[in-house]
Each structure stands twice: as C-alpha cells, then as structure tokens.
Amino acid sequence: DYDAAIAIAEAVRQRLEPEGRWEIDLRHALASAYMNRGNTKQSASGHGPAAALADYDAAIAIREAVRQRLEPEGRWEIDLRNDLAAAYVNRGNAKQSASDHGPAAALADYDAAIAIRETVRQRLEPEGRWEDDLRHALASAYMNRGNTKQSASSHGPAAALDDYDAAIAIAEAVRQRLEPEGRWEIDLRNDLAGAYVNRGNAKQSASGHGPAAAIADYDAAIAIAEAVRQRLEPEGRWEDDLASVYVNRGNAKRSASGHGPAAALADYDAAIAIRETVRQRLEPEGRWEVDLRHALASAYINRGNAKQSASGHGPAALADYDAAIAIREGIRDLLLRFGGEAAWPAWARFELAQLYLIRIRLKGARGSVPDQDAVRSIAEGLAATEQQQLATELLGGLALAKLPQPVLWAIERLLRPLAGWIQRLQQRAQSEVMSWKR
C-alpha cells in the first residue's frame, strides 16, 4: 500500500531530516514510493493523470535535493541521475493529458530529462560504459518530446523532427550493436519502428517535407514490424500495430507525387488482411473491442476512398464502404445495447452518417432510400442533443448527394465551396499516429 509506505517514510523524514540524519537511501525510498503511487494513479479509476502530478512533484523535489547535495562533490551517481530523469519523464507524460496542463506544459519536463540523460551519455560513452538501457532511456525521452511537440500549438510537426532524428540515431546504434549477436529484443524493435512511424507522420504535414518524404520512414518501420510478425505470429503473441503502418503508408502514397491512389491500394489490402485476422481471432470470443472495430472500418474507408480516385477501381469502392458501414452499425448496436443512447457519441453518429452519404452518392437517389432515412434519423438525434451544426451539415450533404451525378459534377466544378463536403468525407480517416511513450 503506497499510502502506508509514504506515511511511514514521511514520519522517518520528519524525525531525521532536522538532525541531518536523513540519509540518501531513505530519501531514495520515499521518492520511489511517491513515483510508484503516481504511476498507479495515472491509470486508476477516480484518479488519472492530474491526480498523479502531486506525487511526481514530491518525488522530483526529493531527488533534486539529493542532486544539489551530491553533484558538487562528484557523488551524484548514474542510477540517481536516471531516477530523477525518469521522474521528469513521468510527470511530462501526466501533464500531456491532465486538464489545465497539456502538451506545452510537458515540454519543460522532457527538456530536463534529456539534459540529465545527455550528461550521462557524455560521461559514459567515451569510456564504452553507456549501456543499452541508458541509451534506450534517452531515445525514449527524445521520442516523448517529439510526440509532444507535434501536438503543442507553439511547436508542431516540423519542430518534432530533430527529436525523432535523435531517437532514431540512438536506437539504430543499439540495433547495430545487438542484432548481429541475436540480442535485439522485440521491445527495442517495436520502439525503433515506432520512431520511424512518428517521424513519417510528422514529415507528412511538416513544411518542406510532405507525404513523399514520409514513405521512406514507413518503409523502414514496415520492414522492422514484418520481421517481428514473422517471429511472433506463430506463437500467437503478435499484435496488429503493423496494420497502422500500412494504413499510414497508404495515406502517404495517395497524395505523394509519383505514387497516387492506385499505388496505395496494396497497403490498404495488407492492413485489412491483418485486421480481419484479428477480428476472426477475437470476435468469436467476444474480445473484439470497439477500438479494433473502428480501426478495421477506417482501413476499409481509406481503401474505398483510394479506389474512387484510382483509374479502373471506382465501382469496387462501394463494397469497401458497405463493409465499413456494417462494422460501424455493429459498433452502434453494441453501444446502444449496453450503454443506451448516451453511449453512442455524437462524433460516431456523424461519421456513420457520412458513410451513408458517400453510399447515397454512389448508388443514386433511387437506390439509397434506406440510407437517406438513416441520415435523417441521425441528424434528428444530433439536433435533439444540441448538435445542430452537425445535423445541418448532414442534411445539406444529403440534399447534394441525392442530386443526379451530372448535376453534382457541375456544382462541384462551378461552386467548389458548396461541394467541399465531398472532400471532407473522403479525408476523415487520418494517419493512425503510433506514439511510443515509455
């Protein structure tokens, strides 16, 4: 029980600290207890990241006091440095999702962790004593800071690239050292793949880079992840992160010069195959969770969007939208059955209605009466829950979707702002950012 351990350790502190007898090992034990309680609160129901911050504050205060005492004497050892850096990383992770904090507030903590771990590197690397766990810790700190910069309003994707470059350089050096000896473990492989994916995602939207520049990073991530798949899949221990990388590469190819929608189809095929395998494994056992269902639907939507734009594939897009709609209708039914109307969020209703609109446009007004009724029903439900703007957009989209194709094409050519909803419908499934925060 962390509360009891902290109470005991604080009593010891109150007794010994005034006499100058509160030794380093006792300080370390109390800081560790605060750290552990903070880690537990982050994921505990009724607590969460915001509740963990006070514990991380306490751990950092204790460990910074140890630093001030020992560093001037050259006695601030590597394990103590790494413990303080870990506390800063954990507090940064908590701030990212804590209300009244957010990504920008987390950056200072990642800065502090990186500064400490770079000092460790400078001290040990020249002597050949910079071990793999310390390398991995520094790479993870750079990864976390890069992820944070991507979503921080004052930074953005371009600002994150240097951090991803640093993380990849460290992780690749670890790979070169361990892979020839057969000691490059799965978690290290996954972390390097994640770094390439995150850098690819940043390049897609960073000025001066773009989708074409991202493809090489996705290629590298897929090569690593496919090797992991070959090793783990026969043992039943492999997860479907690889599918997300295929989706991301497909998205990049769709808009990259020299590639295009047709080139993206094979990647979407691969993602769908992986996620359908996951479905077949989990659905019969009742373990096919909502997030996995959404992921499979997203892959079908992306492939449908690509087929619409790829020469010779347009008619085949309807089957992909049918599959996505069936999955999302299943999600709707599941949520309504177990949680009632409140369990089916507005964004999920809106996205299902958007799929109906795409299908109405493809089938035509006469062949899509049930879909039209479904859109109206969803719009009415959104309006009843004070989501009038979403309801209005759906009804406007329905009016356009029912028009004959030649008329709709003329409107698109002459009145692009009114036809902008079509592009929005086809761009809903965005890159599935794989952010490693360890």
Salt bridges, closest charged atoms under 4 A:
ASP3 OD1 - ARG37 NH1 2.73
GLU10 OE2 - ARG13 NH1 3.48
GLU17 OE1 - ARG13 NE 3.18
GLU19 OE1 - ARG21 NH2 2.65
ASP55 OD1 - ARG37 NH2 2.78
ASP55 OD2 - LYS41 NZ 3.10
ASP57 OD1 - ARG91 NH1 2.77
GLU64 OE2 - ARG67 NH1 3.48
GLU71 OE1 - ARG67 NE 3.21
GLU73 OE1 - ARG75 NE 2.70
ASP83 OD2 - HIS28 ND1 3.55
ASP109 OD1 - ARG91 NH2 2.76
ASP109 OD2 - LYS95 NZ 3.11
ASP111 OD1 - ARG145 NH1 2.79
GLU118 OE2 - ARG121 NH1 3.49
GLU125 OE1 - ARG121 NE 3.21
GLU127 OE1 - ARG129 NE 2.70
GLU131 OE1 - ARG177 NH2 3.86
ASP132 OD1 - ARG177 NH1 3.28
ASP163 OD1 - ARG145 NH2 2.79
ASP163 OD2 - LYS149 NZ 3.10
ASP165 OD1 - ARG199 NH1 2.81
GLU172 OE2 - ARG175 NH1 3.46
GLU179 OE1 - ARG175 NE 3.17
GLU181 OE1 - ARG183 NE 2.72
ASP191 OD2 - HIS136 NE2 2.46
ASP191 OD1 - ARG438 NE 3.37
ASP217 OD1 - ARG199 NH2 2.75
ASP217 OD2 - LYS203 NZ 3.05
ASP219 OD1 - ARG249 NH1 2.73
GLU226 OE2 - ARG229 NH1 3.50
GLU233 OE1 - ARG229 NE 3.26
GLU235 OE1 - ARG237 NH2 2.71
ASP240 OD2 - ARG275 NE 3.69
ASP267 OD1 - ARG249 NH2 2.76
ASP267 OD2 - LYS253 NZ 3.18
ASP269 OD1 - ARG303 NH1 2.76
GLU276 OE2 - ARG279 NH1 3.53
GLU283 OE1 - ARG279 NE 3.20
GLU285 OE1 - ARG287 NH2 2.67
ASP320 OD1 - ARG303 NH2 2.70
ASP320 OD2 - LYS307 NZ 3.03
ASP322 OD1 - ARG359 NH1 2.90
ASP333 OD1 - ARG332 NE 2.99
GLU341 OE1 - ARG349 NH2 2.87
GLU351 OE1 - ARG328 NH1 3.27
ASP371 OD2 - ARG359 NE 2.73
ASP373 OD1 - ARG376 NH1 3.06
GLU393 OE2 - ARG424 NH2 3.05
GLU412 OE2 - ARG361 NH2 2.62
GLU432 OE1 - ARG275 NH2 2.46
